[in-house]
Amino acid sequence: MGFVILGVLLLALHFAGLGPPAQWNFEVAGDLWKFVAPFVAALAWWAWSDASGRTRRLVMEHEREKVDARRRKQIVTIKPPQSK
C-alpha cells in the first residue's frame, strides 16, 4: 500500500506543480520510470505476497481473531452471575 501511496503522491505533486516531480516529464526515454516505479513495486509486492501465502495467512489470522472475540463475548453473556 505504501508504494501506491508514493506513486499517487508523486503524480499529485507533478500535476500540482510542486517540488522536483513538477519538472519531470512523461516521455518513455525521460522521467516516466520515476512515476511508474512505485506502481511496479506495488505489483511485485502483491505478487510475492500472494505467491508466498502471506496474504492468505493474514486473512486467516484476522478471521481467527474475529471468532475468538465472538466466543469471548458469548462466554461473558452466557456465564451466570455469581452470587455473594
Order of alpha helices (4+ residues) and beta strands (2+ residues): alpha-alpha-alpha
